[in-house]
Amino acid sequence: MKIVETEILSLEEKEVLREIWNNEYPARLYLNTLEDFELYLNGLSNTKHYLLFDDSNKIIGWTFTFLRDEEDWFAIILDSKIQGRGNGTFLINEIKKNNISLSGWVIDHGNEVKQNKELYKNLQCLFILKMVLQL
């Protein structure tokens, strides 16, 4: 596993990240097109992306930091196949190197459904938030 930090995403990286986003986030956050994804990203400022690659150089996770209302924020998403194995911690530890404090939001209820009709695992989000609060 390796993490690559970048401020600019390639078209290919955006496509992969949009697919992970749509597979793992609740269906109500679904981004239909690459243009929708780019609109979301273009609405952020001071963005830094941290891409998690597996040993075959495939993107399997992503966290990014950005500025919102003069506060530093972050978001994180992992392919469900690698969740629960310390990969989120690996990414969080990377963004902690460059940030004193970060804000983030979590879904705090268990009734969100992903696009594939599986329940969204909000407990992992709460665990990540707890880790970030320990910055």
Backbone bond lengths (Angstrom), bond angles and torsions (degrees), N, CA, C in turn:
res aa  C-N    CA-C-N  psi(-1)  N-CA   C-N-CA  omega(-1)  CA-C   N-CA-C  phi
1 M - - - 1.447 - - 1.529 109.12 -
2 K 1.324 113.71 140.69 1.454 118.43 174.67 1.524 109.10 -143.52
3 I 1.327 115.04 154.06 1.454 121.91 177.54 1.521 107.81 -113.87
4 V 1.333 115.42 132.80 1.458 121.84 175.74 1.522 107.30 -117.21
5 E 1.337 115.71 125.87 1.461 121.37 177.87 1.526 108.85 -95.80
6 T 1.338 116.46 136.35 1.457 121.08 178.50 1.528 110.00 -152.60
7 E 1.306 115.91 153.45 1.461 120.40 174.04 1.520 111.13 -97.95
8 I 1.338 116.52 -20.17 1.460 121.47 -178.13 1.526 108.97 -123.76
9 L 1.331 115.59 129.42 1.456 121.60 178.39 1.521 109.92 -96.59
10 S 1.323 115.95 140.95 1.459 119.87 174.08 1.525 109.11 -75.29
11 L 1.311 116.15 165.41 1.460 121.41 177.58 1.525 110.32 -58.97
12 E 1.309 116.67 -42.95 1.470 121.49 179.16 1.534 111.04 -62.73
13 E 1.313 117.48 -43.96 1.468 121.16 178.42 1.527 110.66 -62.23
14 K 1.324 116.91 -41.64 1.467 120.35 178.15 1.520 111.58 -60.75
15 E 1.313 116.62 -41.89 1.474 120.11 179.33 1.524 110.96 -62.54
16 V 1.334 116.42 -44.87 1.464 120.76 179.92 1.533 110.15 -64.34
17 L 1.318 117.08 -43.88 1.463 120.92 -178.61 1.524 111.74 -67.18
18 R 1.321 117.37 -37.50 1.469 120.22 176.89 1.527 110.17 -64.19
19 E 1.325 116.62 -38.28 1.465 120.30 177.72 1.527 111.05 -65.20
20 I 1.326 117.68 -45.25 1.472 120.64 177.38 1.528 109.19 -61.63
21 W 1.335 117.00 -45.86 1.472 122.71 177.91 1.526 109.63 -52.74
22 N 1.322 116.65 -52.93 1.465 120.73 -175.93 1.526 112.51 -67.18
23 N 1.324 117.42 -31.03 1.463 120.57 178.90 1.521 112.91 -76.01
24 E 1.328 117.18 -31.32 1.462 120.03 -169.10 1.528 115.52 -109.48
25 Y 1.307 118.66 -28.58 1.464 120.40 178.68 1.524 109.93 -83.08
26 P 1.323 117.71 160.81 1.471 120.28 177.57 1.527 111.75 -55.88
27 A 1.327 115.63 148.93 1.463 121.96 -175.66 1.526 112.18 -56.98
28 R 1.320 117.84 -30.95 1.468 119.62 -178.51 1.525 112.38 -67.69
29 L 1.331 117.84 -14.18 1.459 122.04 177.25 1.530 112.31 -99.56
30 Y 1.320 116.73 10.56 1.465 122.87 -177.20 1.523 110.90 -57.60
31 L 1.319 116.22 135.53 1.463 122.76 177.09 1.527 107.94 -110.04
32 N 1.323 116.45 108.30 1.457 122.25 -172.51 1.524 114.62 -62.47
33 T 1.308 117.35 -40.53 1.462 120.22 -173.33 1.521 110.35 -130.63
34 L 1.322 114.52 166.25 1.451 119.88 174.50 1.519 109.91 -62.05
35 E 1.321 117.30 -33.93 1.459 121.11 178.01 1.532 110.93 -62.86
36 D 1.335 117.39 -39.28 1.473 120.77 176.16 1.525 110.57 -60.90
37 F 1.329 115.51 -43.58 1.465 120.81 179.07 1.525 110.44 -62.94
38 E 1.320 117.05 -44.78 1.456 120.94 179.69 1.529 111.38 -65.18
39 L 1.331 117.96 -37.47 1.466 120.79 175.98 1.527 110.72 -60.18
40 Y 1.341 115.46 -42.99 1.462 119.48 177.24 1.523 110.19 -60.10
41 L 1.342 116.69 -51.40 1.465 120.52 -177.39 1.525 111.72 -63.40
42 N 1.317 117.46 -39.21 1.462 121.05 -178.69 1.527 112.47 -68.68
43 G 1.324 116.88 -16.92 1.458 121.02 177.09 1.522 113.17 -81.58
44 L 1.317 116.99 -3.92 1.461 122.76 -179.69 1.521 109.62 -100.68
45 S 1.320 116.58 155.47 1.464 118.95 175.31 1.527 110.12 -127.12
46 N 1.333 114.44 158.43 1.478 121.98 -178.39 1.531 111.43 52.14
47 T 1.301 116.78 44.34 1.462 121.97 -175.02 1.522 111.47 -83.35
48 K 1.333 114.80 133.58 1.460 122.26 171.37 1.525 106.86 -126.65
49 H 1.325 115.61 128.82 1.453 122.24 -178.80 1.527 109.29 -104.70
50 Y 1.313 115.05 140.81 1.458 122.49 176.69 1.527 106.59 -124.67
51 L 1.326 115.40 107.05 1.455 121.24 -175.95 1.521 109.70 -97.59
52 L 1.323 115.97 130.33 1.460 121.86 177.96 1.522 108.31 -97.78
53 F 1.332 115.73 120.13 1.464 122.03 179.82 1.518 110.01 -108.26
54 D 1.323 116.08 142.68 1.466 119.67 174.13 1.530 108.89 -84.62
55 D 1.324 116.54 -176.37 1.463 121.29 -175.82 1.525 112.96 -67.25
56 S 1.337 118.18 -18.14 1.471 120.77 176.96 1.528 111.70 -97.25
57 N 1.338 116.05 14.68 1.467 123.65 176.68 1.527 113.52 67.34
58 K 1.329 116.24 32.22 1.467 122.54 176.49 1.531 108.47 -102.51
59 I 1.333 116.93 137.00 1.465 120.76 177.63 1.529 108.63 -72.31
60 I 1.335 115.49 125.67 1.465 120.04 -179.00 1.532 112.34 -126.29
61 G 1.318 116.16 -3.57 1.455 120.06 178.94 1.513 110.09 -161.74
62 W 1.333 114.26 161.72 1.461 119.13 -175.67 1.520 108.98 -158.05
63 T 1.296 115.50 134.10 1.451 120.93 166.58 1.515 106.48 -131.20
64 F 1.304 115.52 152.58 1.452 118.91 178.08 1.514 109.11 -147.28
65 T 1.319 113.92 148.62 1.457 121.08 177.43 1.516 107.64 -112.79
66 F 1.325 115.63 152.15 1.459 120.13 -177.98 1.520 108.92 -160.64
67 L 1.319 115.38 166.49 1.455 122.27 179.78 1.524 109.03 -101.77
68 R 1.330 116.30 128.87 1.468 122.73 175.91 1.521 107.27 -138.48
69 D 1.313 115.89 124.33 1.469 120.92 178.93 1.530 111.75 51.14
70 E 1.320 115.28 42.02 1.465 123.39 177.73 1.530 113.54 62.63
71 E 1.327 116.14 23.67 1.468 122.44 173.96 1.521 108.68 -123.32
72 D 1.325 116.13 148.91 1.456 121.30 175.54 1.532 109.51 -84.04
73 W 1.314 115.41 127.82 1.459 123.11 -178.96 1.522 109.80 -122.36
74 F 1.326 115.65 166.52 1.455 120.93 174.62 1.524 109.60 -145.50
75 A 1.321 114.47 160.35 1.461 122.75 169.45 1.526 106.47 -139.39
76 I 1.314 115.96 155.76 1.467 120.59 -178.98 1.520 108.53 -145.63
77 I 1.307 114.59 145.49 1.462 120.08 176.22 1.522 108.98 -151.47
78 L 1.327 115.25 137.77 1.463 121.91 179.29 1.515 109.63 -128.19
79 D 1.308 116.11 144.98 1.455 120.99 170.61 1.533 107.23 -57.61
80 S 1.316 117.42 133.96 1.468 120.70 -176.03 1.529 112.77 -59.33
81 K 1.323 117.66 -23.44 1.468 120.87 -179.80 1.522 112.45 -68.01
82 I 1.332 117.28 -18.55 1.472 119.23 -177.48 1.523 112.33 -115.72
83 Q 1.308 117.96 6.94 1.457 120.44 179.88 1.523 110.46 -72.73
84 G 1.325 116.07 150.69 1.456 121.23 177.63 1.512 114.02 79.58
85 R 1.332 117.69 15.62 1.463 121.62 -177.92 1.524 113.17 -123.02
86 G 1.324 116.86 15.70 1.460 120.30 178.58 1.516 114.88 89.33
87 N 1.326 117.77 1.38 1.466 120.27 -178.42 1.523 112.39 -70.83
88 G 1.320 117.35 -36.51 1.462 120.55 175.45 1.516 110.86 -63.52
89 T 1.319 116.54 -41.51 1.465 121.57 177.05 1.520 110.27 -61.93
90 F 1.319 116.44 -40.83 1.464 122.35 178.08 1.532 110.44 -58.15
91 L 1.330 116.86 -47.07 1.462 121.07 178.63 1.527 111.78 -67.25
92 I 1.311 116.92 -44.54 1.466 120.95 -179.64 1.529 110.31 -60.92
93 N 1.315 117.13 -42.22 1.465 119.71 178.93 1.526 111.23 -61.52
94 E 1.320 116.81 -32.15 1.464 120.40 178.45 1.531 110.93 -68.02
95 I 1.320 117.93 -44.45 1.470 118.57 -178.75 1.535 111.54 -74.11
96 K 1.320 116.45 -22.60 1.460 119.60 177.11 1.530 111.51 -67.30
97 K 1.326 117.41 -23.40 1.457 121.14 179.71 1.528 111.94 -64.27
98 N 1.329 116.69 -28.40 1.464 121.12 -173.79 1.522 113.93 -113.51
99 N 1.330 118.41 5.40 1.456 121.17 -175.26 1.516 110.94 -138.40
100 I 1.324 115.08 134.11 1.455 120.34 177.91 1.524 110.24 -81.68
101 S 1.337 116.28 -39.67 1.465 120.04 176.65 1.520 108.63 -145.97
102 L 1.312 116.00 149.80 1.459 122.99 -179.77 1.517 108.89 -139.47
103 S 1.303 115.48 144.53 1.459 120.92 172.68 1.519 108.18 -106.36
104 G 1.296 116.10 154.30 1.457 121.49 176.53 1.516 108.88 -158.66
105 W 1.318 116.43 161.69 1.454 119.60 176.54 1.525 107.78 -117.14
106 V 1.295 114.26 152.78 1.462 120.04 176.52 1.522 108.78 -133.26
107 I 1.291 115.08 157.12 1.461 120.98 172.02 1.514 105.59 -87.41
108 D 1.313 116.33 117.74 1.469 120.19 -171.47 1.524 113.39 -102.05
109 H 1.312 116.83 22.37 1.462 120.23 176.29 1.523 109.01 -136.86
110 G 1.297 116.43 160.89 1.453 121.12 -173.01 1.514 115.43 -101.88
111 N 1.332 118.56 26.39 1.461 118.19 -177.30 1.530 113.56 -114.84
112 E 1.330 118.03 16.25 1.460 121.49 174.79 1.522 109.24 -83.40
113 V 1.315 115.91 140.88 1.461 121.73 -177.97 1.519 109.06 -118.50
114 K 1.340 115.65 138.26 1.455 120.95 176.71 1.529 109.36 -80.40
115 Q 1.316 115.83 170.52 1.459 121.99 -179.10 1.533 111.67 -56.91
116 N 1.335 117.48 -34.12 1.465 121.33 -179.11 1.536 112.67 -83.24
117 K 1.328 116.91 9.63 1.468 125.39 177.08 1.520 113.96 78.29
118 E 1.330 118.61 1.39 1.462 121.32 174.49 1.523 108.89 -78.65
119 L 1.333 116.24 153.63 1.460 120.27 176.73 1.521 110.01 -70.40
120 Y 1.315 115.79 141.35 1.455 122.52 174.59 1.525 107.52 -75.35
121 K 1.317 117.18 131.13 1.465 121.79 -176.11 1.522 110.44 -85.75
122 N 1.312 115.99 90.21 1.462 120.15 -177.65 1.525 112.58 -72.62
123 L 1.309 119.93 -20.27 1.465 120.89 -178.98 1.514 111.18 -64.45
124 Q 1.331 117.47 -34.95 1.451 119.84 177.18 1.524 110.02 -63.86
125 C 1.322 116.92 -38.24 1.465 120.56 178.53 1.520 110.41 -63.65
126 L 1.309 116.70 -42.37 1.458 119.61 -179.81 1.522 110.80 -65.14
127 F 1.334 117.14 -37.00 1.453 121.11 177.05 1.529 110.25 -63.70
128 I 1.328 117.07 -44.03 1.459 121.37 179.91 1.517 109.98 -63.29
129 L 1.343 117.07 -43.22 1.456 120.40 179.12 1.528 109.97 -60.12
130 K 1.321 117.05 -41.36 1.462 120.89 179.33 1.527 109.88 -61.10
131 M 1.326 117.20 -41.01 1.460 121.16 179.20 1.524 110.88 -64.27
132 V 1.324 116.35 -42.85 1.452 120.60 -178.41 1.518 111.12 -66.16
133 L 1.307 116.63 -36.38 1.446 119.72 178.25 1.524 111.91 -63.10
134 Q 1.315 115.53 -18.85 1.469 120.48 178.59 1.520 112.52 -88.66
135 L 1.344 117.31 10.81 1.467 120.29 177.33 1.466 108.67 -50.35
